[in-house]
Amino acid sequence: MSKLAHNYTFWILVVACLMLFPHLDAIETNIMEARNFITAREMVRNNHWILTTINDLPRYEKPPLPTWITAVFGIIFGFESIYALRIPVVLFTLLLIFGVYKLSEKLSLTKQQSFHNGLILITSFYIYFAGRDNQWDMYTHSFMIVCILFLWNLLNDSKKPLFNAVMAGLFFGFSFLSKGPISVYALLLPFLIAYGFTYKFQLKDKKSYLILILILGIIIGLSWPLYVKWVDPETYLKVTKIESSRWGNYNTRPFYYYWSFFTQSGIWTVPALIALIYPYLKNSVSNLKAYQFTLIWTLASVVLLSIVPEKKSRYLLPVLIPMALNTGFYIEYLINNFKNISLKKEKGIIYFAFGLIGIICIAIPVGIFIKVKNDLAGYEFWLIGLTLSLLAIGYVLFTNLRNKNFAKVFYAVIAVQAAVILFGIPFTKLILKNPDYASAKTIREKEKSLGIRTYELNTFTPEIIWDYGFSIPILLNEETNKINLPSESKFGLLALKKDHVDSKKEFQNYNLKKVSSIDLNHVPTDSKKHNDRLTRIYYIVTKK
């Protein structure tokens, strides 16, 4: 039993699986994930493995490695199972978690602190959120962490330099082939900056191996875009121009937009913030150099991301990786010294931060009951499980705060996260509820009964194309800005309400009959979060 209790690899796997696998199909696909799924589906159906497409149109904005992996799972399990299609990103999240665990050990941290770092990472909000959402980010950063592990071996170990260089180069290339240079800039470069400041580079007899990493990584990473540019140069250059312009002109935010980056860790927000206060913690950590390294790595990543004008909260994912290591130093300090802390202000912050989590344990089931009490039929098991588990965890948390046993407080916080995932996610179907929800699949039945084909008027929405199950041709020619009507005398048409199809001159010789609609929103139409982009009116168009 004692061996099992200290089998940290086993317990990281257990917690990570609890955070990632339950109810993996409960949340609907978002726009980024839908793009990935559609492209994977068209790879398999249309054999578009290299010249990738979305809705049968060129899709060169993102490298294809994550989509290739997703497509393989689609072949094995089918494209109807969202759960199966999200398993790849779960597996790569596990790779990230264990990679960080191993990196912690290489920093000469204890196995227990490395274990805690892994737990902090997998229970950080945006890590487990992205780990359940099959888009590109988790792949590129997971590959890069493995690259960094082999790079660390090369820089600090004289054994197997060629092997470490080749493996680092391979995973560098895989990261590049997952989302371009994003992780190189946001994760690897800050790592190198932090390493140079703290451990200093000793590059004697290693320069050739570093060059090998770079060459191998670039060859793998650029293999796909260079081939696409050679085969389809016009489209590729057009896409490249649009993508590059977005870095400076799209979704721009001020430099300080990311300054609240520590809040993306969710439940670890306060500990993560305190761990960033170097003067406070520098004399309390067991390994000052490692603490300096993780702190600089975290801050360098934030600064580099802040320089780029285009900013989105999900771009902070790479920051959370070194920040989990950095937060671990504060957790280690509390585990070892909580009983000896005498300053009232210092103790007050700790009681506030973790006592608040205990209060949340009570508030969550009460809040959910109030919200969905009239629709609880069939959800009684989940409410009972959530209530009992959170109340028990809250009791353990408050008791050990009072007894100043911080190790158990820490594990209670981990348990809160697992309990919310295991018992709380099913309630999203009740809380996010749209009485007017209408799937795109329903129009396929009308098509079949009428023997017609459906077209989009102006543009397509990835979530609708994914839900519909097939590509939908678009009538608007973007180059001429003209609507090219199909040759059929009768066809289906999807259009937004604001398109005012009845008044368009192209349809003067046609009868339009509204027969149904699509609404993939999971909030009511009167909600501010209701998005017209996810709606369509479905017309049957008949030539007069």
Protein Blocks (a to p, Z undefined) as FASTA:
>chain_A
ZZmmmmmklmmmmmmmmmmmgoklmpccdfklmmmmmmmmmmmmnopaklgceehiacfk
bccklmmmmmmmmmmnopkbmklmmmmmmmmmmmmmmmmmmmmmmnopafklmmmmmmmm
mmgmklmmmmmcccfklmmmmmmmmmmmmmmmmmmocghklmmmmmmmmmmmmmmmmnoj
mlmmmmmmmmmmmmmmmnopafehklmmmmmmmmmmmmmmmmmmmmmmmmmmmlmmmmmm
mmmmmmmmgopacfklmmmmmmmnommmmmmmmmmmmmlmmmmcfblmlmmmmmmmmmmm
mmmmmmpmbacfklmmmmmmmmmmmmmmmmmmmmmmmmmpmbfklmmmmmmmmmmmmmmm
mmmmmmmmmmmmmmmgoplmmmmmmmmmmmmmmmmmmmmmmnopaklmmmmmmmmmmmmm
mmmmmmmmmmmccfkbccfklmmmmmmmnopacddfkbccfklmmmnopacddfbdfklo
pacddfbfbdcddddfklommlpmklmmpccddfbdcdfbfbdfkbmklcfklgccdddd
ddZZ
